Amino acid sequence: MRIKKFFKPHHQIGISINYIHVFEGRDGEGNREVLSLSACGVDYTFQFHKNWAIGLHTDFAIEKFKVEKVDFNLIDFKLNNVTFL
């Protein structure tokens, strides 16, 4: 006798405690170093098929850190006569 399992779509909410890695970090002397910052997270997932789900997973850094300089390289490219910056 074979038992059939029926799938029912469902929502999932979770919290997490984890670490964020910042690969462009600097130490007190200005030398490059990888920073590991403690973080907490809130996760939401909707399982709409037995093999498929979609969700939003966020992390919030708990520690204070300072950003001294940010470089943004603007890339100008054209696609079908529309310019994006």
Contacts in CASP RR format, 6 or more apart in sequence:
PFRMAT RR
TARGET T0000
AUTHOR 0000-0000-0000
METHOD contacts of the structure
MODEL  1
MRIKKFFKPHHQIGISINYIHVFEGRDGEGNREVLSLSACGVDYTFQFHK
NWAIGLHTDFAIEKFKVEKVDFNLIDFKLNNVTFL
7 49 0 8 1.000
7 50 0 8 1.000
9 46 0 8 1.000
9 47 0 8 1.000
9 48 0 8 1.000
9 49 0 8 1.000
10 46 0 8 1.000
10 47 0 8 1.000
11 44 0 8 1.000
11 45 0 8 1.000
11 46 0 8 1.000
11 47 0 8 1.000
12 43 0 8 1.000
12 44 0 8 1.000
12 45 0 8 1.000
12 46 0 8 1.000
12 47 0 8 1.000
13 42 0 8 1.000
13 43 0 8 1.000
13 44 0 8 1.000
14 42 0 8 1.000
14 43 0 8 1.000
14 44 0 8 1.000
15 40 0 8 1.000
15 41 0 8 1.000
15 42 0 8 1.000
15 43 0 8 1.000
16 40 0 8 1.000
16 41 0 8 1.000
16 42 0 8 1.000
16 43 0 8 1.000
17 38 0 8 1.000
17 39 0 8 1.000
17 40 0 8 1.000
17 41 0 8 1.000
18 38 0 8 1.000
18 39 0 8 1.000
18 40 0 8 1.000
18 41 0 8 1.000
18 59 0 8 1.000
19 36 0 8 1.000
19 37 0 8 1.000
19 38 0 8 1.000
19 39 0 8 1.000
20 36 0 8 1.000
20 37 0 8 1.000
20 38 0 8 1.000
20 39 0 8 1.000
20 59 0 8 1.000
20 61 0 8 1.000
21 34 0 8 1.000
21 35 0 8 1.000
21 36 0 8 1.000
21 37 0 8 1.000
22 34 0 8 1.000
22 35 0 8 1.000
22 36 0 8 1.000
22 37 0 8 1.000
22 65 0 8 1.000
23 34 0 8 1.000
24 32 0 8 1.000
25 32 0 8 1.000
25 33 0 8 1.000
25 34 0 8 1.000
25 35 0 8 1.000
26 32 0 8 1.000
26 33 0 8 1.000
26 68 0 8 1.000
27 33 0 8 1.000
35 65 0 8 1.000
37 61 0 8 1.000
37 62 0 8 1.000
37 63 0 8 1.000
37 65 0 8 1.000
38 61 0 8 1.000
38 62 0 8 1.000
38 63 0 8 1.000
39 59 0 8 1.000
39 60 0 8 1.000
39 61 0 8 1.000
39 62 0 8 1.000
40 59 0 8 1.000
40 60 0 8 1.000
40 62 0 8 1.000
41 57 0 8 1.000
41 58 0 8 1.000
41 59 0 8 1.000
41 60 0 8 1.000
42 58 0 8 1.000
42 60 0 8 1.000
43 55 0 8 1.000
43 56 0 8 1.000
43 57 0 8 1.000
43 58 0 8 1.000
44 55 0 8 1.000
44 56 0 8 1.000
44 57 0 8 1.000
45 53 0 8 1.000
45 54 0 8 1.000
45 55 0 8 1.000
45 56 0 8 1.000
45 57 0 8 1.000
46 53 0 8 1.000
46 54 0 8 1.000
46 55 0 8 1.000
47 53 0 8 1.000
48 54 0 8 1.000
74 85 0 8 1.000
75 85 0 8 1.000
76 83 0 8 1.000
76 84 0 8 1.000
76 85 0 8 1.000
77 83 0 8 1.000
77 84 0 8 1.000
78 84 0 8 1.000
END
